[in-house]
Amino acid sequence: MAISCIGLKPNPLEGLKTKNGWIVVDDFLRVKENIFAIGDCAYVSVNGEVATKTALEAERQAKITAKNITRLIKGEKLLRYKISSSLKKPTTFITLGRRRAILIYKGLLISRPMRILYRIRRSFIESFMKRYKT
Ligand SMILES: Cc1cc2nc3c(=O)[nH]c(=O)nc-3n(C[C@H](O)[C@H](O)[C@H](O)COP(=O)(O)OP(=O)(O)OC[C@H]3O[C@@H](n4cnc5c(N)ncnc54)[C@H](O)[C@@H]3O)c2cc1C
């Protein structure tokens, strides 16, 4: 079992519908007709699943929202969001000290071999940083 201790806490918000402090969005990640909220600030619940607050989710939500904004402008039907990492079946890499990591894939804990998992995680982060030039 892996217990997340990073404790994300949203800033107080007024005038928007929130759940546990996070902005509630619909299946298309909209707060209102042409207002979107994604990533850690959003409460994303689709088909009874709730999205985790992870980089994986934030990136996927950003990509579909970019498409949906274009569709909205063109008057086309919006794409419904599909959660990849949910609270029930999370997907995430967690570093454990130096050169060790575990992978939680769709709720399944993979803890061996830790050094190889660490290398995979590192290459993920490097490719992420390259893509976004951070
Ligand atoms: C310690 C820690 C470890 C984590 N490890 C993992 C992991 O291994 N894998 C994983 O998938 N996820 C991990 N996460 C979660 C992941 O980092 C977040 O889910 C992801 O970054 C959310 O992206 P976001 O764009 O919603 O928010 P953020 O990445 O937090 O981006 C928000 C941005 O808004 C800026 N900002 C804030 N207020 C203002 C303002 N008033 N004006 C202008 N800009 C502002 C901030 O500076 C920031 O750049 C971890 C999080 C933490 C805290």
The ligand as an SDF file (V2000), in Angstrom:
LIG
                    3D

 53 58  0  0  0  0  0  0  0  0999 V2000
    5.5580   16.8630   -3.6920 C   0  0  0  0  0  0  0  0  0  0  0  0
    4.7000   16.5060   -4.8720 C   0  0  0  0  0  0  0  0  0  0  0  0
    5.0160   15.3710   -5.6140 C   0  0  0  0  0  0  0  0  0  0  0  0
    4.2520   14.9890   -6.7040 C   0  0  0  0  0  0  0  0  0  0  0  0
    4.5750   13.8770   -7.4170 N   0  0  0  0  0  0  0  0  0  0  0  0
    3.8550   13.5300   -8.4990 C   0  0  0  0  0  0  0  0  0  0  0  0
    4.2090   12.3930   -9.2780 C   0  0  0  0  0  0  0  0  0  0  0  0
    5.1650   11.6920   -8.9870 O   0  0  0  0  0  0  0  0  0  0  0  0
    3.4500   12.0930  -10.3630 N   0  0  0  0  0  0  0  0  0  0  0  0
    2.3880   12.8430  -10.7320 C   0  0  0  0  0  0  0  0  0  0  0  0
    1.7460   12.5430  -11.7550 O   0  0  0  0  0  0  0  0  0  0  0  0
    2.0200   13.9290  -10.0110 N   0  0  0  0  0  0  0  0  0  0  0  0
    2.7230   14.2850   -8.9030 C   0  0  0  0  0  0  0  0  0  0  0  0
    2.3600   15.4050   -8.1640 N   0  0  0  0  0  0  0  0  0  0  0  0
    1.1640   16.1440   -8.5530 C   0  0  0  0  0  0  0  0  0  0  0  0
    1.4330   17.0690   -9.7230 C   0  0  0  0  0  0  0  0  0  0  0  0
    2.5750   17.8730   -9.4680 O   0  0  0  0  0  0  0  0  0  0  0  0
    0.2080   17.9840   -9.9050 C   0  0  0  0  0  0  0  0  0  0  0  0
   -0.9620   17.1950   -9.9520 O   0  0  0  0  0  0  0  0  0  0  0  0
    0.3060   18.7860  -11.1900 C   0  0  0  0  0  0  0  0  0  0  0  0
    1.4690   19.5910  -11.1690 O   0  0  0  0  0  0  0  0  0  0  0  0
   -0.9280   19.6700  -11.3490 C   0  0  0  0  0  0  0  0  0  0  0  0
   -0.7520   20.5260  -12.4470 O   0  0  0  0  0  0  0  0  0  0  0  0
   -1.5160   21.9190  -12.4710 P   0  0  0  0  0  0  0  0  0  0  0  0
   -1.1220   22.5410  -13.7760 O   0  0  0  0  0  0  0  0  0  0  0  0
   -2.9530   21.7320  -12.1740 O   0  0  0  0  0  0  0  0  0  0  0  0
   -0.9450   22.7710  -11.2510 O   0  0  0  0  0  0  0  0  0  0  0  0
    0.5310   23.2720  -11.0030 P   0  0  0  0  0  0  0  0  0  0  0  0
    1.5510   22.3850  -11.6580 O   0  0  0  0  0  0  0  0  0  0  0  0
    0.6250   23.4890   -9.5270 O   0  0  0  0  0  0  0  0  0  0  0  0
    0.5820   24.6530  -11.7650 O   0  0  0  0  0  0  0  0  0  0  0  0
   -0.0580   25.7880  -11.2610 C   0  0  0  0  0  0  0  0  0  0  0  0
    0.7870   26.9970  -11.6780 C   0  0  0  0  0  0  0  0  0  0  0  0
    0.0700   28.1870  -11.3580 O   0  0  0  0  0  0  0  0  0  0  0  0
    0.9630   29.1070  -10.7840 C   0  0  0  0  0  0  0  0  0  0  0  0
    0.1710   30.0330   -9.9620 N   0  0  0  0  0  0  0  0  0  0  0  0
   -0.3820   29.8410   -8.7580 C   0  0  0  0  0  0  0  0  0  0  0  0
   -1.0340   30.9390   -8.3370 N   0  0  0  0  0  0  0  0  0  0  0  0
   -0.8870   31.8430   -9.3140 C   0  0  0  0  0  0  0  0  0  0  0  0
   -1.3380   33.1730   -9.4830 C   0  0  0  0  0  0  0  0  0  0  0  0
   -2.0750   33.7900   -8.5530 N   0  0  0  0  0  0  0  0  0  0  0  0
   -1.0060   33.8200  -10.6150 N   0  0  0  0  0  0  0  0  0  0  0  0
   -0.2680   33.2190  -11.5790 C   0  0  0  0  0  0  0  0  0  0  0  0
    0.1750   31.9560  -11.4870 N   0  0  0  0  0  0  0  0  0  0  0  0
   -0.1380   31.2790  -10.3630 C   0  0  0  0  0  0  0  0  0  0  0  0
    1.9360   28.2590   -9.9810 C   0  0  0  0  0  0  0  0  0  0  0  0
    3.1460   28.9510   -9.7680 O   0  0  0  0  0  0  0  0  0  0  0  0
    2.1170   27.0710  -10.9210 C   0  0  0  0  0  0  0  0  0  0  0  0
    3.1540   27.2530  -11.8500 O   0  0  0  0  0  0  0  0  0  0  0  0
    3.1210   15.7810   -7.0720 C   0  0  0  0  0  0  0  0  0  0  0  0
    2.8160   16.9220   -6.3330 C   0  0  0  0  0  0  0  0  0  0  0  0
    3.5790   17.2800   -5.2340 C   0  0  0  0  0  0  0  0  0  0  0  0
    3.2150   18.5180   -4.4610 C   0  0  0  0  0  0  0  0  0  0  0  0
  1  2  1  0
  2  3  1  0
  2 52  2  0
  3  4  2  0
  4  5  1  0
  4 50  1  0
  5  6  2  0
  6  7  1  0
  6 13  1  0
  7  8  2  0
  7  9  1  0
  9 10  1  0
 10 11  2  0
 10 12  1  0
 12 13  2  0
 13 14  1  0
 14 15  1  0
 14 50  1  0
 15 16  1  0
 16 17  1  0
 16 18  1  0
 18 19  1  0
 18 20  1  0
 20 21  1  0
 20 22  1  0
 22 23  1  0
 23 24  1  0
 24 25  2  0
 24 26  1  0
 24 27  1  0
 27 28  1  0
 28 29  2  0
 28 30  1  0
 28 31  1  0
 31 32  1  0
 32 33  1  0
 33 34  1  0
 33 48  1  0
 34 35  1  0
 35 36  1  0
 35 46  1  0
 36 37  1  0
 36 45  1  0
 37 38  2  0
 38 39  1  0
 39 40  1  0
 39 45  2  0
 40 41  1  0
 40 42  2  0
 42 43  1  0
 43 44  2  0
 44 45  1  0
 46 47  1  0
 46 48  1  0
 48 49  1  0
 50 51  2  0
 51 52  1  0
 52 53  1  0
M  END
$$$$
